[in-house]
Amino acid sequence: MDEIPWPEFQMAARYQLRFCFEYGSGVCLWSGNETAIARFGYAVEPTVLPMPLELVVRMEELIAWYDRRLDWDNPPAIAADWDKAEEKRFQQAATHLLENVRSHLGRTYAIADERSKFD
């Protein structure tokens, strides 16, 4: 696993997670340290985290929305109906989701935003 350059204040977090989307994975959180892997596995299902159901549902909706970005008949092409405005709406919603997840999980969890690494 690649080392994450965690800011010093996040190093104290027990569980380090990565936030990014991967087509067809069904998740957007990934374990970022051995403690998280031991507890959640590599791909972190949102239902195992101490978050309200409405936040879990929102996360699942965003994951499904991201999957519509791909032209599944011609990967890795982007779907014809996914324009710059749709990308902007999606990224804003993803940022809002990440802020809410961080807020609900608290200091025990550090979540690195790695969306730019994969786009």
A tleap script that builds the chain and sets N, CA, C and O, in Angstrom:
source leaprc.protein.ff14SB
mol = sequence {
  NMET ASP GLU ILE PRO TRP PRO GLU PHE GLN
  MET ALA ALA ARG TYR GLN LEU ARG PHE CYS
  PHE GLU TYR GLY SER GLY VAL CYS LEU TRP
  SER GLY ASN GLU THR ALA ILE ALA ARG PHE
  GLY TYR ALA VAL GLU PRO THR VAL LEU PRO
  MET PRO LEU GLU LEU VAL VAL ARG MET GLU
  GLU LEU ILE ALA TRP TYR ASP ARG ARG LEU
  ASP TRP ASP ASN PRO PRO ALA ILE ALA ALA
  ASP TRP ASP LYS ALA GLU GLU LYS ARG PHE
  GLN GLN ALA ALA THR HIE LEU LEU GLU ASN
  VAL ARG SER HIE LEU GLY ARG THR TYR ALA
  ILE ALA ASP GLU ARG SER LYS PHE CASP
}
set mol.1.N position { 0.838 -1.167 0.000 }
set mol.1.CA position { 0.000 0.000 0.000 }
set mol.1.C position { 0.889 1.237 0.000 }
set mol.1.O position { 1.881 1.284 0.728 }
set mol.2.N position { 0.548 2.238 -0.805 }
set mol.2.CA position { 1.295 3.485 -0.849 }
set mol.2.C position { 1.150 4.226 0.468 }
set mol.2.O position { 0.088 4.214 1.091 }
set mol.3.N position { 2.225 4.866 0.878 }
set mol.3.CA position { 2.172 5.696 2.076 }
set mol.3.C position { 1.414 6.978 1.757 }
set mol.3.O position { 1.644 7.598 0.719 }
set mol.4.N position { 0.520 7.368 2.639 }
set mol.4.CA position { -0.240 8.597 2.474 }
set mol.4.C position { 0.475 9.694 3.242 }
set mol.4.O position { 0.837 9.500 4.403 }
set mol.5.N position { 0.684 10.851 2.608 }
set mol.5.CA position { 1.333 11.951 3.345 }
set mol.5.C position { 0.316 12.631 4.264 }
set mol.5.O position { -0.133 13.744 3.987 }
set mol.6.N position { -0.038 11.962 5.345 }
set mol.6.CA position { -1.055 12.482 6.262 }
set mol.6.C position { -0.506 13.698 6.998 }
set mol.6.O position { 0.625 13.679 7.483 }
set mol.7.N position { -1.317 14.763 7.081 }
set mol.7.CA position { -0.904 15.887 7.933 }
set mol.7.C position { -0.711 15.380 9.363 }
set mol.7.O position { -1.363 14.428 9.790 }
set mol.8.N position { 0.173 16.018 10.076 }
set mol.8.CA position { 0.542 15.549 11.412 }
set mol.8.C position { -0.662 15.376 12.339 }
set mol.8.O position { -0.725 14.406 13.095 }
set mol.9.N position { -1.625 16.314 12.286 }
set mol.9.CA position { -2.782 16.204 13.179 }
set mol.9.C position { -3.629 14.981 12.855 }
set mol.9.O position { -4.335 14.476 13.728 }
set mol.10.N position { -3.573 14.498 11.625 }
set mol.10.CA position { -4.357 13.326 11.257 }
set mol.10.C position { -3.666 12.020 11.618 }
set mol.10.O position { -4.312 10.974 11.668 }
set mol.11.N position { -2.380 12.065 11.868 }
set mol.11.CA position { -1.642 10.852 12.210 }
set mol.11.C position { -2.168 10.233 13.501 }
set mol.11.O position { -2.042 9.025 13.707 }
set mol.12.N position { -2.755 11.047 14.368 }
set mol.12.CA position { -3.273 10.542 15.634 }
set mol.12.C position { -4.593 9.805 15.458 }
set mol.12.O position { -5.027 9.098 16.367 }
set mol.13.N position { -5.235 9.956 14.311 }
set mol.13.CA position { -6.508 9.277 14.077 }
set mol.13.C position { -6.279 7.771 14.054 }
set mol.13.O position { -5.309 7.290 13.469 }
set mol.14.N position { -7.160 7.050 14.680 }
set mol.14.CA position { -7.043 5.594 14.731 }
set mol.14.C position { -7.241 4.973 13.353 }
set mol.14.O position { -6.488 4.091 12.940 }
set mol.15.N position { -8.264 5.448 12.653 }
set mol.15.CA position { -8.585 4.903 11.331 }
set mol.15.C position { -8.316 5.961 10.272 }
set mol.15.O position { -8.891 7.049 10.302 }
set mol.16.N position { -7.445 5.632 9.347 }
set mol.16.CA position { -7.164 6.524 8.228 }
set mol.16.C position { -7.838 5.941 6.990 }
set mol.16.O position { -7.607 4.790 6.621 }
set mol.17.N position { -8.672 6.756 6.362 }
set mol.17.CA position { -9.424 6.332 5.188 }
set mol.17.C position { -9.119 7.233 4.008 }
set mol.17.O position { -8.688 8.374 4.175 }
set mol.18.N position { -9.345 6.711 2.824 }
set mol.18.CA position { -9.181 7.457 1.577 }
set mol.18.C position { -10.562 7.628 0.942 }
set mol.18.O position { -11.354 6.687 0.907 }
set mol.19.N position { -10.842 8.818 0.446 }
set mol.19.CA position { -12.112 9.113 -0.208 }
set mol.19.C position { -11.861 9.304 -1.692 }
set mol.19.O position { -11.241 10.285 -2.102 }
set mol.20.N position { -12.346 8.363 -2.502 }
set mol.20.CA position { -12.262 8.479 -3.958 }
set mol.20.C position { -13.248 7.486 -4.569 }
set mol.20.O position { -13.673 6.529 -3.922 }
set mol.21.N position { -13.592 7.731 -5.801 }
set mol.21.CA position { -14.571 6.903 -6.488 }
set mol.21.C position { -13.879 6.007 -7.505 }
set mol.21.O position { -12.925 6.414 -8.168 }
set mol.22.N position { -14.373 4.788 -7.616 }
set mol.22.CA position { -13.868 3.827 -8.596 }
set mol.22.C position { -15.092 3.151 -9.221 }
set mol.22.O position { -15.932 2.588 -8.518 }
set mol.23.N position { -15.174 3.216 -10.523 }
set mol.23.CA position { -16.337 2.673 -11.227 }
set mol.23.C position { -16.661 1.251 -10.815 }
set mol.23.O position { -15.787 0.385 -10.795 }
set mol.24.N position { -17.918 1.018 -10.487 }
set mol.24.CA position { -18.400 -0.319 -10.202 }
set mol.24.C position { -18.005 -0.896 -8.859 }
set mol.24.O position { -18.350 -2.040 -8.562 }
set mol.25.N position { -17.294 -0.144 -8.040 }
set mol.25.CA position { -16.809 -0.685 -6.762 }
set mol.25.C position { -17.885 -0.739 -5.687 }
set mol.25.O position { -17.835 -1.592 -4.800 }
set mol.26.N position { -18.851 0.158 -5.758 }
set mol.26.CA position { -19.888 0.214 -4.737 }
set mol.26.C position { -19.474 0.921 -3.461 }
set mol.26.O position { -20.243 0.959 -2.500 }
set mol.27.N position { -18.268 1.485 -3.434 }
set mol.27.CA position { -17.791 2.221 -2.261 }
set mol.27.C position { -17.022 3.464 -2.708 }
set mol.27.O position { -16.610 3.579 -3.863 }
set mol.28.N position { -16.843 4.385 -1.771 }
set mol.28.CA position { -15.991 5.551 -2.041 }
set mol.28.C position { -15.022 5.808 -0.890 }
set mol.28.O position { -14.322 6.820 -0.866 }
set mol.29.N position { -14.992 4.882 0.060 }
set mol.29.CA position { -14.023 4.955 1.158 }
set mol.29.C position { -13.162 3.698 1.145 }
set mol.29.O position { -13.654 2.583 0.970 }
set mol.30.N position { -11.870 3.910 1.335 }
set mol.30.CA position { -10.889 2.834 1.272 }
set mol.30.C position { -9.971 2.962 2.485 }
set mol.30.O position { -9.617 4.073 2.879 }
set mol.31.N position { -9.589 1.852 3.069 }
set mol.31.CA position { -8.695 1.890 4.223 }
set mol.31.C position { -7.344 2.463 3.834 }
set mol.31.O position { -6.814 2.171 2.762 }
set mol.32.N position { -6.786 3.295 4.734 }
set mol.32.CA position { -5.512 3.947 4.470 }
set mol.32.C position { -4.422 3.583 5.461 }
set mol.32.O position { -3.295 4.065 5.344 }
set mol.33.N position { -4.739 2.736 6.441 }
set mol.33.CA position { -3.698 2.258 7.347 }
set mol.33.C position { -4.050 0.838 7.796 }
set mol.33.O position { -5.160 0.358 7.566 }
set mol.34.N position { -3.097 0.182 8.431 }
set mol.34.CA position { -3.292 -1.223 8.826 }
set mol.34.C position { -4.430 -1.390 9.826 }
set mol.34.O position { -5.132 -2.401 9.798 }
set mol.35.N position { -4.618 -0.423 10.699 }
set mol.35.CA position { -5.701 -0.512 11.679 }
set mol.35.C position { -7.054 -0.509 10.978 }
set mol.35.O position { -7.949 -1.275 11.336 }
set mol.36.N position { -7.196 0.344 9.994 }
set mol.36.CA position { -8.452 0.393 9.236 }
set mol.36.C position { -8.656 -0.890 8.432 }
set mol.36.O position { -9.770 -1.411 8.369 }
set mol.37.N position { -7.598 -1.398 7.823 }
set mol.37.CA position { -7.708 -2.641 7.050 }
set mol.37.C position { -8.136 -3.791 7.959 }
set mol.37.O position { -8.985 -4.599 7.585 }
set mol.38.N position { -7.547 -3.861 9.152 }
set mol.38.CA position { -7.899 -4.942 10.088 }
set mol.38.C position { -9.375 -4.854 10.497 }
set mol.38.O position { -10.024 -5.880 10.706 }
set mol.39.N position { -9.889 -3.661 10.607 }
set mol.39.CA position { -11.281 -3.483 11.055 }
set mol.39.C position { -12.292 -3.591 9.917 }
set mol.39.O position { -13.344 -4.210 10.077 }
set mol.40.N position { -11.974 -2.981 8.750 }
set mol.40.CA position { -12.964 -2.841 7.679 }
set mol.40.C position { -12.634 -3.597 6.397 }
set mol.40.O position { -13.488 -3.707 5.517 }
set mol.41.N position { -11.412 -4.122 6.270 }
set mol.41.CA position { -10.968 -4.604 4.972 }
set mol.41.C position { -10.496 -3.409 4.162 }
set mol.41.O position { -10.431 -2.294 4.680 }
set mol.42.N position { -10.166 -3.632 2.892 }
set mol.42.CA position { -9.653 -2.505 2.087 }
set mol.42.C position { -10.778 -1.586 1.641 }
set mol.42.O position { -10.727 -0.383 1.898 }
set mol.43.N position { -11.793 -2.127 0.977 }
set mol.43.CA position { -12.958 -1.334 0.579 }
set mol.43.C position { -13.878 -1.232 1.794 }
set mol.43.O position { -14.250 -2.245 2.385 }
set mol.44.N position { -14.241 -0.010 2.161 }
set mol.44.CA position { -15.025 0.217 3.378 }
set mol.44.C position { -16.494 0.422 3.013 }
set mol.44.O position { -16.868 1.420 2.397 }
set mol.45.N position { -17.308 -0.542 3.407 }
set mol.45.CA position { -18.755 -0.423 3.185 }
set mol.45.C position { -19.298 0.656 4.116 }
set mol.45.O position { -18.994 0.645 5.309 }
set mol.46.N position { -20.092 1.580 3.596 }
set mol.46.CA position { -20.586 2.672 4.450 }
set mol.46.C position { -21.465 2.193 5.613 }
set mol.46.O position { -21.568 2.877 6.632 }
set mol.47.N position { -22.083 1.050 5.468 }
set mol.47.CA position { -22.983 0.559 6.517 }
set mol.47.C position { -22.248 0.118 7.779 }
set mol.47.O position { -22.878 -0.044 8.825 }
set mol.48.N position { -20.930 -0.081 7.708 }
set mol.48.CA position { -20.186 -0.512 8.893 }
set mol.48.C position { -19.647 0.666 9.695 }
set mol.48.O position { -19.067 0.475 10.764 }
set mol.49.N position { -19.831 1.870 9.193 }
set mol.49.CA position { -19.336 3.054 9.883 }
set mol.49.C position { -20.417 3.657 10.775 }
set mol.49.O position { -21.604 3.535 10.476 }
set mol.50.N position { -20.021 4.301 11.857 }
set mol.50.CA position { -21.001 4.897 12.774 }
set mol.50.C position { -21.560 6.217 12.227 }
set mol.50.O position { -21.254 7.302 12.721 }
set mol.51.N position { -22.393 6.080 11.186 }
set mol.51.CA position { -23.010 7.241 10.543 }
set mol.51.C position { -24.519 7.041 10.487 }
set mol.51.O position { -24.994 5.906 10.495 }
set mol.52.N position { -25.270 8.125 10.432 }
set mol.52.CA position { -26.718 7.984 10.307 }
set mol.52.C position { -27.094 7.363 8.962 }
set mol.52.O position { -26.384 7.523 7.969 }
set mol.53.N position { -28.203 6.664 8.947 }
set mol.53.CA position { -28.668 5.991 7.736 }
set mol.53.C position { -28.806 6.960 6.573 }
set mol.53.O position { -28.472 6.603 5.443 }
set mol.54.N position { -29.286 8.168 6.814 }
set mol.54.CA position { -29.462 9.130 5.720 }
set mol.54.C position { -28.133 9.471 5.046 }
set mol.54.O position { -28.099 9.724 3.841 }
set mol.55.N position { -27.047 9.481 5.808 }
set mol.55.CA position { -25.733 9.746 5.233 }
set mol.55.C position { -25.241 8.544 4.432 }
set mol.55.O position { -24.619 8.710 3.383 }
set mol.56.N position { -25.513 7.353 4.911 }
set mol.56.CA position { -25.172 6.128 4.178 }
set mol.56.C position { -25.920 6.112 2.848 }
set mol.56.O position { -25.334 5.803 1.811 }
set mol.57.N position { -27.196 6.438 2.873 }
set mol.57.CA position { -28.015 6.466 1.654 }
set mol.57.C position { -27.475 7.512 0.686 }
set mol.57.O position { -27.393 7.255 -0.515 }
set mol.58.N position { -27.109 8.680 1.189 }
set mol.58.CA position { -26.554 9.732 0.322 }
set mol.58.C position { -25.250 9.266 -0.314 }
set mol.58.O position { -24.996 9.545 -1.486 }
set mol.59.N position { -24.426 8.563 0.447 }
set mol.59.CA position { -23.176 8.047 -0.087 }
set mol.59.C position { -23.457 7.037 -1.207 }
set mol.59.O position { -22.814 7.073 -2.256 }
set mol.60.N position { -24.401 6.157 -0.982 }
set mol.60.CA position { -24.756 5.163 -2.002 }
set mol.60.C position { -25.316 5.833 -3.254 }
set mol.60.O position { -25.047 5.384 -4.368 }
set mol.61.N position { -26.088 6.898 -3.084 }
set mol.61.CA position { -26.611 7.641 -4.238 }
set mol.61.C position { -25.482 8.278 -5.035 }
set mol.61.O position { -25.499 8.262 -6.266 }
set mol.62.N position { -24.502 8.840 -4.335 }
set mol.62.CA position { -23.375 9.479 -5.015 }
set mol.62.C position { -22.522 8.450 -5.760 }
set mol.62.O position { -22.034 8.721 -6.858 }
set mol.63.N position { -22.347 7.289 -5.172 }
set mol.63.CA position { -21.595 6.219 -5.833 }
set mol.63.C position { -22.313 5.805 -7.127 }
set mol.63.O position { -21.674 5.633 -8.165 }
set mol.64.N position { -23.623 5.649 -7.060 }
set mol.64.CA position { -24.409 5.301 -8.261 }
set mol.64.C position { -24.338 6.415 -9.300 }
set mol.64.O position { -24.253 6.148 -10.498 }
set mol.65.N position { -24.374 7.658 -8.842 }
set mol.65.CA position { -24.276 8.807 -9.746 }
set mol.65.C position { -22.927 8.778 -10.464 }
set mol.65.O position { -22.865 8.997 -11.673 }
set mol.66.N position { -21.858 8.511 -9.733 }
set mol.66.CA position { -20.530 8.435 -10.331 }
set mol.66.C position { -20.466 7.321 -11.379 }
set mol.66.O position { -19.855 7.499 -12.433 }
set mol.67.N position { -21.083 6.194 -11.102 }
set mol.67.CA position { -21.063 5.081 -12.055 }
set mol.67.C position { -21.732 5.458 -13.377 }
set mol.67.O position { -21.406 4.884 -14.416 }
set mol.68.N position { -22.656 6.409 -13.352 }
set mol.68.CA position { -23.298 6.873 -14.593 }
set mol.68.C position { -22.370 7.742 -15.433 }
set mol.68.O position { -22.671 8.039 -16.589 }
set mol.69.N position { -21.248 8.147 -14.857 }
set mol.69.CA position { -20.256 8.970 -15.565 }
set mol.69.C position { -19.560 8.176 -16.675 }
set mol.69.O position { -19.203 8.732 -17.713 }
set mol.70.N position { -19.378 6.908 -16.451 }
set mol.70.CA position { -18.645 6.067 -17.402 }
set mol.70.C position { -19.537 5.616 -18.549 }
set mol.70.O position { -20.697 5.261 -18.340 }
set mol.71.N position { -18.998 5.631 -19.748 }
set mol.71.CA position { -19.672 5.015 -20.896 }
set mol.71.C position { -19.332 3.529 -20.830 }
set mol.71.O position { -18.272 3.105 -21.293 }
set mol.72.N position { -20.229 2.750 -20.257 }
set mol.72.CA position { -19.961 1.332 -20.001 }
set mol.72.C position { -19.794 0.526 -21.282 }
set mol.72.O position { -19.238 -0.572 -21.247 }
set mol.73.N position { -20.267 1.052 -22.417 }
set mol.73.CA position { -20.075 0.368 -23.700 }
set mol.73.C position { -18.729 0.711 -24.327 }
set mol.73.O position { -18.306 0.062 -25.284 }
set mol.74.N position { -18.053 1.729 -23.792 }
set mol.74.CA position { -16.793 2.180 -24.368 }
set mol.74.C position { -15.861 2.732 -23.282 }
set mol.74.O position { -15.415 3.875 -23.375 }
set mol.75.N position { -15.562 1.921 -22.248 }
set mol.75.CA position { -14.668 2.433 -21.208 }
set mol.75.C position { -13.269 2.649 -21.774 }
set mol.75.O position { -12.867 1.892 -22.658 }
set mol.76.N position { -12.535 3.599 -21.336 }
set mol.76.CA position { -12.774 4.517 -20.225 }
set mol.76.C position { -13.447 5.830 -20.631 }
set mol.76.O position { -13.328 6.822 -19.912 }
set mol.77.N position { -14.140 5.857 -21.747 }
set mol.77.CA position { -14.797 7.087 -22.197 }
set mol.77.C position { -15.872 7.529 -21.200 }
set mol.77.O position { -16.490 6.715 -20.513 }
set mol.78.N position { -16.064 8.832 -21.150 }
set mol.78.CA position { -17.088 9.417 -20.299 }
set mol.78.C position { -18.409 9.397 -21.054 }
set mol.78.O position { -18.442 9.622 -22.264 }
set mol.79.N position { -19.497 9.127 -20.340 }
set mol.79.CA position { -20.830 9.075 -20.953 }
set mol.79.C position { -21.133 10.387 -21.671 }
set mol.79.O position { -20.766 11.464 -21.201 }
set mol.80.N position { -21.805 10.285 -22.810 }
set mol.80.CA position { -22.102 11.450 -23.642 }
set mol.80.C position { -22.921 12.503 -22.908 }
set mol.80.O position { -22.771 13.696 -23.174 }
set mol.81.N position { -23.778 12.086 -21.996 }
set mol.81.CA position { -24.621 13.057 -21.291 }
set mol.81.C position { -23.968 13.618 -20.020 }
set mol.81.O position { -24.605 14.364 -19.275 }
set mol.82.N position { -22.715 13.266 -19.774 }
set mol.82.CA position { -21.997 13.786 -18.607 }
set mol.82.C position { -21.136 14.956 -19.076 }
set mol.82.O position { -20.017 14.763 -19.553 }
set mol.83.N position { -21.663 16.161 -18.936 }
set mol.83.CA position { -20.952 17.351 -19.397 }
set mol.83.C position { -20.251 18.056 -18.233 }
set mol.83.O position { -20.275 17.573 -17.101 }
set mol.84.N position { -19.627 19.201 -18.522 }
set mol.84.CA position { -18.882 19.929 -17.489 }
set mol.84.C position { -19.789 20.383 -16.351 }
set mol.84.O position { -19.371 20.400 -15.193 }
set mol.85.N position { -21.020 20.749 -16.671 }
set mol.85.CA position { -21.956 21.178 -15.630 }
set mol.85.C position { -22.302 20.011 -14.701 }
set mol.85.O position { -22.407 20.185 -13.487 }
set mol.86.N position { -22.476 18.823 -15.284 }
set mol.86.CA position { -22.767 17.637 -14.476 }
set mol.86.C position { -21.573 17.289 -13.599 }
set mol.86.O position { -21.738 16.922 -12.436 }
set mol.87.N position { -20.378 17.402 -14.153 }
set mol.87.CA position { -19.159 17.134 -13.376 }
set mol.87.C position { -19.060 18.096 -12.195 }
set mol.87.O position { -18.727 17.692 -11.080 }
set mol.88.N position { -19.349 19.361 -12.447 }
set mol.88.CA position { -19.294 20.358 -11.382 }
set mol.88.C position { -20.319 20.047 -10.290 }
set mol.88.O position { -19.992 20.118 -9.105 }
set mol.89.N position { -21.548 19.705 -10.668 }
set mol.89.CA position { -22.577 19.351 -9.690 }
set mol.89.C position { -22.153 18.129 -8.873 }
set mol.89.O position { -22.318 18.092 -7.654 }
set mol.90.N position { -21.609 17.138 -9.565 }
set mol.90.CA position { -21.165 15.933 -8.867 }
set mol.90.C position { -20.047 16.249 -7.874 }
set mol.90.O position { -20.102 15.811 -6.725 }
set mol.91.N position { -19.043 16.995 -8.300 }
set mol.91.CA position { -17.906 17.306 -7.425 }
set mol.91.C position { -18.346 18.133 -6.221 }
set mol.91.O position { -17.834 17.937 -5.119 }
set mol.92.N position { -19.279 19.045 -6.417 }
set mol.92.CA position { -19.804 19.818 -5.288 }
set mol.92.C position { -20.530 18.901 -4.300 }
set mol.92.O position { -20.356 19.021 -3.087 }
set mol.93.N position { -21.337 17.995 -4.825 }
set mol.93.CA position { -22.060 17.047 -3.963 }
set mol.93.C position { -21.080 16.132 -3.231 }
set mol.93.O position { -21.285 15.814 -2.059 }
set mol.94.N position { -20.015 15.706 -3.919 }
set mol.94.CA position { -19.012 14.837 -3.292 }
set mol.94.C position { -18.276 15.579 -2.182 }
set mol.94.O position { -18.005 15.002 -1.129 }
set mol.95.N position { -17.954 16.838 -2.402 }
set mol.95.CA position { -17.291 17.644 -1.378 }
set mol.95.C position { -18.197 17.798 -0.160 }
set mol.95.O position { -17.745 17.673 0.978 }
set mol.96.N position { -19.460 18.068 -0.401 }
set mol.96.CA position { -20.425 18.203 0.691 }
set mol.96.C position { -20.552 16.882 1.467 }
set mol.96.O position { -20.590 16.880 2.698 }
set mol.97.N position { -20.616 15.772 0.740 }
set mol.97.CA position { -20.682 14.463 1.391 }
set mol.97.C position { -19.453 14.231 2.261 }
set mol.97.O position { -19.578 13.826 3.417 }
set mol.98.N position { -18.278 14.481 1.720 }
set mol.98.CA position { -17.041 14.276 2.469 }
set mol.98.C position { -17.032 15.112 3.755 }
set mol.98.O position { -16.645 14.617 4.813 }
set mol.99.N position { -17.453 16.360 3.664 }
set mol.99.CA position { -17.519 17.214 4.853 }
set mol.99.C position { -18.459 16.615 5.904 }
set mol.99.O position { -18.144 16.606 7.094 }
set mol.100.N position { -19.602 16.119 5.458 }
set mol.100.CA position { -20.562 15.517 6.389 }
set mol.100.C position { -20.028 14.232 7.015 }
set mol.100.O position { -20.204 13.999 8.211 }
set mol.101.N position { -19.380 13.407 6.213 }
set mol.101.CA position { -18.814 12.157 6.731 }
set mol.101.C position { -17.741 12.466 7.772 }
set mol.101.O position { -17.721 11.861 8.843 }
set mol.102.N position { -16.858 13.398 7.460 }
set mol.102.CA position { -15.821 13.784 8.424 }
set mol.102.C position { -16.444 14.288 9.724 }
set mol.102.O position { -15.991 13.941 10.815 }
set mol.103.N position { -17.472 15.098 9.600 }
set mol.103.CA position { -18.136 15.653 10.769 }
set mol.103.C position { -18.760 14.557 11.637 }
set mol.103.O position { -18.651 14.594 12.862 }
set mol.104.N position { -19.407 13.595 11.004 }
set mol.104.CA position { -20.074 12.528 11.759 }
set mol.104.C position { -19.093 11.529 12.364 }
set mol.104.O position { -19.339 11.003 13.450 }
set mol.105.N position { -18.000 11.265 11.683 }
set mol.105.CA position { -17.059 10.264 12.190 }
set mol.105.C position { -16.123 10.816 13.249 }
set mol.105.O position { -15.634 10.060 14.089 }
set mol.106.N position { -15.868 12.091 13.232 }
set mol.106.CA position { -15.054 12.705 14.276 }
set mol.106.C position { -13.572 12.413 14.164 }
set mol.106.O position { -13.088 11.955 13.129 }
set mol.107.N position { -12.857 12.687 15.248 }
set mol.107.CA position { -11.385 12.635 15.264 }
set mol.107.C position { -10.802 11.231 15.240 }
set mol.107.O position { -9.607 11.064 15.000 }
set mol.108.N position { -11.614 10.237 15.483 }
set mol.108.CA position { -11.108 8.860 15.431 }
set mol.108.C position { -10.774 8.468 13.998 }
set mol.108.O position { -10.001 7.538 13.770 }
set mol.109.N position { -11.349 9.168 13.042 }
set mol.109.CA position { -11.162 8.883 11.616 }
set mol.109.C position { -10.529 10.088 10.932 }
set mol.109.O position { -10.960 11.222 11.140 }
set mol.110.N position { -9.511 9.841 10.118 }
set mol.110.CA position { -8.942 10.855 9.227 }
set mol.110.C position { -9.272 10.400 7.812 }
set mol.110.O position { -9.020 9.251 7.448 }
set mol.111.N position { -9.831 11.295 7.024 }
set mol.111.CA position { -10.238 10.916 5.673 }
set mol.111.C position { -9.536 11.824 4.672 }
set mol.111.O position { -9.782 13.030 4.635 }
set mol.112.N position { -8.665 11.237 3.865 }
set mol.112.CA position { -7.930 11.967 2.838 }
set mol.112.C position { -8.779 12.034 1.570 }
set mol.112.O position { -9.295 11.017 1.107 }
set mol.113.N position { -8.918 13.222 1.020 }
set mol.113.CA position { -9.648 13.406 -0.239 }
set mol.113.C position { -8.683 13.099 -1.378 }
set mol.113.O position { -7.775 13.883 -1.659 }
set mol.114.N position { -8.881 11.960 -2.028 }
set mol.114.CA position { -7.976 11.538 -3.105 }
set mol.114.C position { -8.675 11.530 -4.471 }
set mol.114.O position { -8.226 10.843 -5.389 }
set mol.115.N position { -9.748 12.273 -4.607 }
set mol.115.CA position { -10.461 12.296 -5.892 }
set mol.115.C position { -9.574 12.745 -7.039 }
set mol.115.O position { -9.672 12.180 -8.128 }
set mol.116.N position { -8.718 13.730 -6.847 }
set mol.116.CA position { -7.903 14.248 -7.945 }
set mol.116.C position { -6.853 13.256 -8.424 }
set mol.116.O position { -6.365 13.379 -9.548 }
set mol.117.N position { -6.498 12.286 -7.609 }
set mol.117.CA position { -5.505 11.283 -8.007 }
set mol.117.C position { -5.990 10.366 -9.103 }
set mol.117.O position { -5.189 9.772 -9.825 }
set mol.118.N position { -7.325 10.247 -9.233 }
set mol.118.CA position { -7.871 9.241 -10.134 }
set mol.118.C position { -8.655 9.824 -11.299 }
set mol.118.O position { -9.154 9.069 -12.134 }
set mol.119.N position { -8.778 11.138 -11.380 }
set mol.119.CA position { -9.511 11.754 -12.500 }
set mol.119.C position { -8.575 12.324 -13.524 }
set mol.119.O position { -9.022 12.878 -14.528 }
savepdb mol mol.pdb
quit
